[in-house]
């Protein structure tokens, strides 16, 4: 899938399952995007349900997130891994408030996504400092080379994952790498690499935008097609219902599309869950 001269970091990515840091925008631009996000949060303070829905499905309903997902500085390294044709399957914010117990347990992304292969890369874009104190992501190198391992659901109220899912195997944290990022930098990681993060003990919010890129040859394992956005190249497969840029900020039609997409996704995102 590579095109042109392969940079040295690509070999390390294939070996480790991740790469960082990559500067994708100046700090001032990251600060502007952060302000746009936080202004949106403030404007939606009276409708927390819609606010949460929008932040977790941000590329579909927030124009500035759609803009970030199409930045050449992000698409170029992603295309080095996946090839020139790219879809955004989802993009959402993972925000930890200062001095709160919220965390993300050790897991593999592709466990519950209902995708038939692993042609996926997550670009994790920092809009605030991601440090050990703020609860940065941690990766365990090389774990992407194994299949999906068993996970268990905890539904822990402080776990930012949908099911509170966690690896049902022991992880030696001494072997993990802290992903230290400054605003405007990003990391790239494979959907099978072990990763998680601890609570934010700093005085600032930890804000990260996780953009899930996939190759068009991927498909969902359910009968109904879910949505995706073509952001580079072309789609010769038609495995997803392609949607366009957001019509506006949380436009009613875009919200309806997200809710319909979530209805379809329930079949795999919460497969086996009784409650």
Secondary structure, DSSP 8 states (H G I E B T S, - for coil): ---SS--HHHHHHHHHSEEEEEE-S-HHHHHHHHHHHHHHHHHTTT-HHHHHHHHHTHHHH-HHHHHHHT-HHHHHHHHHHH-S-EEEEEEEEEEE-TTB--BEEEE-GGGGS-BSS--EEEEEEESS-B-TTTT-EEEETTGGGS----EE----TTB-STT--EESS---GGGEEE--B-TTEEEEEETTSEEEE--B-SSS-EEEEEEEEE-TT--BSSSS--EEEEEES--SS--SEE--S-SSTT-HHHHHHHHHHHHHHHHHHTTT---
